[in-house]
């Protein structure tokens, strides 16, 4: 079984997830990833059992790897126009 992560490691994971979320060019996916990260950390903030903490941390690390892969895939196929606000409306 893995050692219980310290507070610094948990905060580092949280920051990494939010940093990875910024890598998505699509607004909806970016905001969903940020919201999901914040919600998951709030949900798990009161866990006190060492094995549950280790399990939640390992799950978070695996989610980070998935998010990094998805951000890479989305960057490869990103549309030229990122949002409706970037469209030129010439009348």
N, C-alpha and C positions, 0 to 999 in steps of 0.2 A: 504494500500500500504506500502511496506517495505521502510525503510529509505535508503537514498542514501549512498552507501558504501564509506568509506574514502580510500585514496590512499594506506594505509597500508593493508587494507582488500583486495583490488584488487591485490596488489603485492603478498600477501599471497596466494590468489587463483591461480595466475600464477605459483608460485613456487610449489604449491601442484599438479597442473596439470603436470608440468614437472617431478616432483618426481614420480608421479604415472606412467608416461610414461616409466621411467627407470625400472619399475617393470615387464615390458613385456620381456619375454625371446626371442621372435621372433624379429629379427632385423627390418623386414619390418613394423611390427605393432608398434614397439617402435618408429621408425623414423617417421611414419605417424602420430602418436599421438603427438609427439613433434612438427612436422611441422604444424599440424592442430591447436595446441594451439597457437603457435607463430603467425600464420596467422590470427586467430580470434582476438587476442589482438591487432594486428596492424590494422585490419579492424575497430575495435571499439575505437581506441585511440582518435579520434576526436569528439566523442559523447559529447554533452554538456547539453542536456536536462536531467533533473533529473529522469524523469520516464523511459527514454530510458536507462540510466545508470543502474537503478535498474533492469530493465528487462534483460539487457545483463549480469549483475552480477548474477542474479538468474539462467539464462540459463547456465552460466559458472559453477555454483555450481552443477546444475543437471548433466552437462557433466562430472564433476569430480566424482560424485557418479557412473555414468555409467562406467567410465574408471576404477574405483576401483573394481567394480564388474567384469568387463571383465579381469582385471589383475589377479584377484583371480581365475577365471575360467581357464584362460590360464595357470596359474601356476599349476593347478591340472592335466592338460593334456599335460604338456610340454614334448617335445621329449627329449631323453637322450642326443642326440647330438644337440647342439644349433645352430651351423653353419657349413658350408662346411669346414671352416678353422680348425675345431676341429677334422676332420676325420684323421685317421692314414692311410697313403698311403704307404704300404710296398711293395716294388718291389723286 
